Amino acid sequence: MSTTKNTRQRILDESLQRFNRNGYSTTTLAEIADAVGIAEGNLWYHFRTKIDLVKVLVQQCRDAMKANRSRAATRSTADDYVVGILSAVRINSDTAFSCGIICNSPTRSSP
């Protein structure tokens, strides 16, 4: 993984933790940058605003849930399909829990 991709993912991981723990409105980009160990300007290179961070986090959560549903749809028999759907629901619930508030965050721009 390149340094740029690694830094971007570290920013996303830290943002998710802080948004879930402290809330979106009380978490600042400066706090995230400090926790990742980079300058705030370096964070701006990857994400200009907090809403830009949230949009990517929401998309990652949706992508994980979509992948879970796709795996369930590849079952060969009806019984396998039902088991697969139930498994996907469980996995999606786990994914939503790990995504926390991010999965339920609006993607519209707001201050």
ZIDA-V997509 format. One record per pair of residues at least 12 apart in sequence whose C-alpha atoms are under 7 Angstrom apart, sorted by the first residue. I is the first residue (numbers start at 0). GAP is how many residues later the second one is. Records with the same first field share a line. If there is no record, write none. Layout:
I: GAP / GAP
This chain:
7: 38
9: 26
10: 21 / 25
11: 41 / 45
13: 18 / 22
14: 17
19: 80 / 81
28: 21
50: 58
53: 48
54: 52
56: 45
57: 44 / 45
60: 38 / 42
64: 27
67: 20 / 23 / 24
68: 19
71: 12 / 13 / 16
